[in-house]
């Protein structure tokens, strides 16, 4: 159980990256959804002990994370949003190196662990190749492999699927799902479908604040019967946008499909539609 | 568990480091450098003579040689210490691995320590190659085996312990700290520049002996400190002792250890793995450039020169927002001002900051920073966009490669122009700061625009080419750095032709008198030659310019073919064509007209000369007895026509039939006619002369005469590679008789001198100066084998605006055919040693009694003339009073261009270099500032007695009679003028140079009276010996001996006098109890080891002070290799007590025996310091432990009342 209380961080340039965050995260895959710049990475880095908050506490089980960073790191697996590798070293060697850093000193134990993770991430056949020659997807799988080293109790993955093709992304999701059966996985993303596919619990973060935290299912429930949609031409859409609580407007077959939030029936041409997690997301961040 | 993890991490790091190909390359380089240097030192390569300032009497594996080679190579090793230590942390931030790494439970201390230790081990493993390289060289069969001694492991290990390992630790800590704080490599490289700056500054500071400690401390390498520790080591010590960690070296190590510890602690505390890097600014710059291009694009002027101009300006502006560029620049400027205080120091006295001097000293050293900035900034220009990932935006803009490349080239040239301006401003500031306001802006402009910028520009082109060819910035930098090393090192290995030293131009030395002389045309031609080549390089760069994604070489060549338009084709053809044509023309000038020879070829010719003609050395030849020459000088065309009649007489008791005549290859003889039938038996162009062997039809009987009538001319023949004719120049002609005129007899000057080189060619050890008892050798003076005393007469004509001078008195001066004629004649015989000068002179006239004093000087150089004249007068006073009358009615000083840095005494005439005394800046307010124009003048003046009156026979010790006595005479005149305080400072320099000289000379050390023309003995030791002699015997006694001696031997006919004869007279004149000193000073190599151990005092009842001085005294004799042996002593040595004003209140000679001595002395004033031999009159290898601070007693021997 990870409990975050009153976490606040302001950067020297005045940006409030984290604004009184309070979240509780249990086991399974927890989704942290938010647009770019919402403070996801700041929160992730803070949980991963790589950044100091101004206020607030983080409690993992019995552990006070901010005051026992080294202890936290022994149970942590972290896949940063952006990370690099030594380009001239093979995946296997770098995993061994990181395994040592995570305290797996015994050689045979380390080897079986590394082999298992390479197998799990489908990298066995490329284990001897230099990391510099890896594709984006392979590098990301290497990233999750290193995060899983040393049986972590909590795994933090920061926007891991950005830039992956659909097949790689799917593979990655299955991997996370597998892992999430036993331990806490925090997944930050701006892609709504990542959350709807993987998570049983989620929070939406915007401008450094947590707007809501519940299960995706429950979140969708809250909008039941309140989302209405209608196709418009682009100029009509602009007109309507001024008078309605617009959640989103998307182009579909050259027409603008506008979704609005309304407790009551807004009348023609709007028709009621089944809400999706995406609607929840837009509903939250557009501040309606 | 923990240690297991530590080991495992360490092993990973080391493996990671050493498994790279670069490590192997480093290993090979740092194996190769010392290997080749060591082999060159031991004479492995013909024509290569490298001694690193060490005596070649040392074996290659003697500890000092191993030490120096190891340390010098390891200093170059900074080039790898910086990247290895820097990358150890930088790799995590550069790749972005840090975000994974620091989320693991690794501790900061483990991280730091593992990385540091791994880097240390990696560097040390690479540096292991240095010792290995030297050791391998000692095993090679192709080196001079006589230079290989016993290999001892300790000698190889010692430099690692004292210098190399501490340096890796120190610099490692420094770089490590910098990278930990900055997380970028550029500051690390700047730190290494700062380290080199410390070393260079230390070198500059050393020109003043008072700065020894400072210089030793500010050199982070510890090289200067190490040199100070070993500076006075005898050869014997140099070949048996490893350099110990003591004195200056120890202080240096402690200082830098402290600095690096503090820095490391700071770095450790401040290290924040996740502090945000500030990259925004640079991105903004890049964006602004993209904006610039995009904007221009929209204006539809994409290919216009406006784009080009905008781009160049934008690149140029970016240089100034680049913090590293500014920091390097700042380092350069700081360095300039740091060393400006040491301008041209001689004996600790500065020179005037004349424009060429500041430009050469300041501009010369600053050019190193220019090279660094050019290298660095070329890399930035080519790679910056790629690093900031804006290259795809820029490279896809509609701007041609031509503009992209040329804008970078132009902005780099702007940067250089800016640097040149910095030089001008700094130099002028220094001049102003030193109160010198004669600004010669024209000279600045000429120097920088004409002689400096063009060669910098060539470097620009090359650097951009290298960066374009390379596939990464680091590779590009390496290419440029190795290019610099290559063109700087090759010349010292004998490959010095500018035709193949890419982008190098011959030097164009400037002289106030002669400007750049004729070197301009040569410079221009070489400039055009390399200009054409670099133009081709520029086209090549353009064709290979990397645009968009990096391509493989195959792709680049295909691309290159596509880009090759006809205009490029024809331009490269023109460039290459003119390069080849110019090259051919230069080759014709330097190698055909001027017969360019490599060092090896020259050596071979000298060997040939010696082998073929040395049979004439012992054979009598007719002696020169009269010279009558008519010389027409044409300074404007650097040419001359001369006719002359040389009269020779057979002064030997036997008839002469065959003899040798050497005619300089620099002149062309039109006719050589002997007054008696003589057949030319042999003629050979060899060793810079034409050797002619004549056979007389009828032998020349004793006392019969023969005359040689010759006409010859000298015309400049094209130009040479590096040398240029300094003899006949536009203004300031100065040449010796032997430069152009025929010289009779075998010339030993043409032989190879270096013992090592001689061994290599299988020549016997050079016949040393003849034994003192060699009667045959005493028939000739040591000055010249041509003859003894000659009659001299010369008529010289020159341009109407010049004055021509030769020894003798002016008989007549007239003008005819638009030329000016001077007829000189000497009224008494002189030595066959004369020079001819001509220049546009101002003349200062004065007189002493009936002796006319004339100073012919360059119109601007008047500052020190009063000093010179004062010196002439004081000298005449002293010498005529104490020695003998002055034999001439006139004394002349004539300035000549600074191509050579000396003054030389000819009969009544002293050519005096403009670089020597004319621009000295003697601070009249500083009683310690040595007035060396005064000293040099007094020395040369003294030669009118000690050379031109008394001349020694050609045997050992001959130079004592001229040089040492001239030193003594000058010292006496100087002491009279400036007091004994200045003498002490002067003698301090003399002692320093003597002690250093004996440890680095290649000939065996001899006692003064038997010295074999060894400058450090006859000048420096000579000064010390005669000053001590005067102290022991008194000035009067010494001068009386000299007076009597001159009376007996002046203007002597053969056999000539010897130094031993004079020394015998000193012995006779010495009182019985001081006769031993003659043996110590003149006849042996004797050292004193006087040391004061304690000085205590107490106040006595009568208000005076009783001082107790305890000392330890030893006397040592050294053999010619410096092996010392203690001998018992029982003699008189000064004991002195200083008061608090720094004056000696007590100075008396006490009888002192070997071992511990105690003296009780009563003085009136409170004592400050006291000791044995407080004025360093005796030669002592540790001169600074004679005097100690006096302390109020605490000793039981003085019971408290």
Interface residues (C-beta under 8 A of the other chain):
Chain A: X45 X48 X49 X50 X51 X70 X73 X74 X76 X78 X79 X80 X82 X83 X84 X85 X86 X87 X88 X89 X93 X96 X97 X98 X100 X101 X102 X103 X105 X143 X146
Chain B: X1 X4 X5 X8 X9 X12 X16 X20 X91 X94 X95 X96 X97 X98 X99 X100 X101 X102 X103 X104 X105 X106 X107 X273 X274
